[in-house]
Amino acid sequence: QLQLVESGGGLVQPGGSLRLSCVASGFTLDYYTIGWFRQAPGKEREGISCISSSGGTLYAEAVKGRFTISRDNAKNTVYLQMDSLKLEDTAVYYCWTFSTSAYWGQGTQVTVSS
């Protein structure tokens, strides 16, 4: 069964960094586009970055230049390196992929606070 599990969230001060991981099981991540989304309290879920099977990347304007998505196919894992974190980055972060339907992880909480 295809499954995604996120980890790496936590509490960080503004300007700090975190690295999120999305580990895939039940499928080989190499062949899929993987996305990162986030949902802040009271707001809709928004897409922030994705990486294609060929390694192409896209970023939302809100995170461009601060976040970096990467993949390690040997570990069946996609990472989201988040630098220069801001208060407004506080959200639950989810990874996503699509096969015959959409698959979501359970999410990991990122809180940016002083």
N, C-alpha and C positions, 0 to 999 in steps of 0.2 A: 504494500500500500504506500502510495506516495505521501511523504510527510516532510514538513519543514519545521525546524526548531531554531528559534532565535535565542541569543544570549548576549551578554556584555553590557546591558543597560545598567544604570545606576544614577547616583547623585553626583553632580559635578558643578564646580563654580563657573561663572561666565568666563570665557576665554580658555577654558580647559578642553580636554580631548577625551573621547571614548572610541573604542572600536567594537562595533557590533558584528556578530557572526550569525550566519544562517547555514545550518547544517542540513543537508538533504539526505533522506533515506527512502529506499524503495524505488529509486530511479537514479540514473546517471546524469548528474547536473550538467555535464559538458554540452549536452545537446539542447539546452533550454535557455531561454531568456529568463533572468531572475530580476525582480524588482524590489525596491524598498519603498514602503509607504509609511506614513505616520498619521496619527489622529490625536489632536490636542483636545482637551476638555471642551465640550460645547461646539466643536467644529467637525466638519466632514473629513473623512479620510482623504489624504492627498498623496499623490505619487511624487517622490523626490529624486529617485535615481533608478536606473536599470542598466543591466549589462547583458549583451547578447551572447549567443553561443560562440561567436567569432571574436568576442572581446570588445566590441563597440560599446560605448557608454553614453548615457544621457543624464543630464542633471536639471532639476528645477532651478529657476533663477534664485530662489530663496537660499539655496545651499551651494550654488556654483562657486568654486574657488575655495570652499571650506571643507566639503565632503568629498571623499574619494571611494568609489566602488571598485572592488577587485574580486577575482575568483581564484581559488586554488582547486583545480579539478582533481588533483591527487587526493585531496582531503574532502572532496565533494562539498565544498564550503564556499560561500560568498561572504565577503566582508564589506562593512561600511565604516571607513575611517572618518570620524567626525572631529574636526579641529575648530578652534575659535568659536566654541559653542556660545550661543546667545540664549537669553531667557526664553525667547519665542521658539526655541527648538524643543522645549519641553513637550513631550508627547509619548504615546505608546507607538513603538516602531514595529512594523510587520514586514516580513518578506513574503514574496508572492511568486508564483509561476503559473503557467497555463499549459495544460495538456489537452485532454478532451473537455476539461472544465478548469475553473480557477482553483488554485490551492493556496491557502494562507497558513502561516505559522500562528502561534498563540500570542505573539507579541512580547516585547520587552520594554519596560518603562525607562524612559530617559527623563531625568529631572535636572534642569539647569537652574541653580539658585545660589544666591550669595548668603 
